[in-house]
Amino acid sequence: MKYFLNKIILIVILLVFLISGCRKKNRPPYTPYTPSGPSVGAINNNYNFSSVAIDPDGDSISMRFDWGDGATSDWSELEASEQKVTMFHAWSITDTYYIRAQAMDKKEAISKWSLPYYIIILSNRSPVPTIPSGPLTGTINTFYQFSSSAVDPDNHRVAIRFDWGDGDTSDWSRWVSSGHPIWMEHDWSAIDTYYIRAQAKDKNDSISLWSSAHQIIIVSDSVKLYPHQVVATIPVGDAPSGVVALPNDSFIYVSNFHDTIISVIRTFDNTVVNTIRVGYGVLFLATLPNGNYIYCTQDNTASVLVIRTLDNTVVGTIQVGRIPYELACLPNGNYIYVANSDDDNVSVIRTADNTVVCTISVGESPQGIVALPNSNYVYVTNLDSDNVSVIRTSDNTVVATIQVGKDPHHIATLPSGDFVYVGNRSDSTVSVIRTSDNRVVETITIPGQGIPDGIKVLPNGNYVYVVSENGNCLYIIRTSDNLIIDSIQVGNKPEEIEVLSNGNVLYVTNSGSNTVTVIDP
C-alpha cells in the first residue's frame, strides 16, 4: 500500500514539474526607439519627447525617460505595446543633454535604455518688436490707435508696451502668441512731433530693446488735416462712374457709363486733355502699380479692356464673367481680380499675359473688391447676400465669409491692411472689419439715411471718405475713433472717389451732373 502511495506522489510531482516547465517565461520589452522631440530649446521651457516600445509577449508597458541632467521621470501609465508615450521636461542650465527611454511591462520586466537623443539648451532669447504702425498726423486731445507685434525666436508668448514720446509709457499688454498684433491708444495735449516706440518681453521676462520710432505730428484741433474744400468742378462725359489716378499723380482717368469714352484729366490744371473711345457700358477702373496699363470693366460685353497709358490706346480685351463690376490689382501687380456680379464669381487675370487663370465662386452679386496691401488677401462685397468673401490669393480659395449690413457695395482698406471699410447701401451704415480675425468691430451710421457708395482712404490712413448718393454729400470718417467729423457737398449722385498719392487732392465722380468734383486742403 505504501509502495502505491509513493508512486502516486511521484507521478503528481512529475506532472507538476512538466506543467510548470511548459509555461512560457516572461520576456522584457525590446529596447525602445530613440526618443523624438525638438533638438534646440531655451532654458526653463517645457519640451515634449516621445518614444515607442514593443513587448515580445504583447504585454502592456509603461515608460520613463532619463533627461540627461540627473533627473529621471516617473513611470508612465500602462499603455498597449507599440503605443507612443510622450512626456515633457525643462532644463535650467544651458548645455547639451542626452535623452533616453526605458520600458517596463506589467510584470515589471525592464528593457535596456534606448539610444540617446540630444537637445541643445540655449539661453532665453528676447522677442523682437516691430516699428509701431498708426497715423502720421493728429490733433491735440484726440486718441489715436497704434499697433505693434513681436516675434519671439523661441516661440514664447509675448507682451508689448509703448513709449508715447511724451514721457508716458503704457502698461504691458496681455500675453499673446508670438507675432500677434497688439493695439493701444494714446492722446497728446501739446502741439509737437512725437516718436512712438514699442518694447516686448516674453514669459521668462526677457525684455527686448526699444523698436525704431514711428513719428506723429500733433497740431491744433482747429487745423483740418485732410482735403475739405471744393476747388474745381470738371465737366466730363455722360454718367461718370469709375475713377483712377496714375501712380505718379499726373493724370486721372474717368469712365462714363452712358457714353462711349473715358475722360483723361491732367491733374496739374484739372483739364480734360484726352478722350479714349471704348464703347458703351464702361464701369470701373484699376491701374497697374507701374502705371503702364489701365484695366476697365465693360458690363455689356462681359469683358475687361486694357488701355496702354503711353498713348491711351485700347490694346486688349479679356473675357470675364457677366456684368463685371469693380476690379482690384494686387499691389505686387501680378494679378487683377474682377467681381462678376451676374455670375456670383471673381475672375483672376494674370497681368503678364492678360489671361484669366482662375474663377472663384463667392456670394450673390459681388460688387466691390479690394486687395490688402500685402497682396495676401482680397475682400469682395456680395450685394445680395449681405456679406463679404475673403479670398486667400496664394491658392485663390475663399477662407472666410463675413456678415455685414444690408446691400454691401464699395469697399476700401487702410494702408496698414489692419481694417477694411464696407459701405452698406440699404441700411445707411459702414461696417469696419478687423482683418486679423475678420470680425466686424464697429458700425458707422451715415446721417440722413444716406446711401453710402464710393469709399476711399487717405494714404496716411487717418481718414476715410464716403459719398452718400442721395444727399450729394461726402462724409469724412476719422479712423482713430471712427467718428464722422466733417461733410462736403459735391455734385449730383456722387459715385466713386480717387485720391492722389500725396493725400492732398480728391476727385469725386458725379453721375447725375456729369462732372468730377476736385477737393483739396
Buried (B, 14 or more C-beta within 10 A) or exposed (E): EEEEEEEEEEEEEEEEEEEEEEEEEBBBBBBBBBBBBEEEBBBEBEBEBBBBBBBEBEBEBBBBBBBBBEEEBEBBEBBEBEBEBBBEBBBEEEEEBBBBBBBBBEEEBBBEBBEBBEBEBEEBBBBBBBEBBBBBBBBBEBEBBBBBBBBBBBBBBBBBBBBBBBEEEBEBBEBBEBEBBBBBBBBBEEEEEBBBBBBBBBBBEBBBEBBEBBEBBBBEEEEBBBBBEBEBBBEBBEBBBBBBBBBEBEBBBBBBBBBBBBBBBEBEEBEBEBBBEBBBBBBBBBBBEEBBBBBBBBBEBBBBBBBEBEEBEBEBEBEBBEBBBBBBBBEEBBBBBBBBBBBBBBBBBEBEEBEBEBBBEBBEBBBBBBBBBEBBBBBBBBBBBBBBBBBEBEEBEBEBBBEBBEBBBBBBBBBBBBBBBBBBBBBBBBBBBBBBEBEBEBBBEBEEEBBBBBBBBBEBBBBBBBBBBBBBBBBBBBBBEBEBBBBBEBBEBBBBBBBBEEBBBBBBBBBBBBBBBBBBE
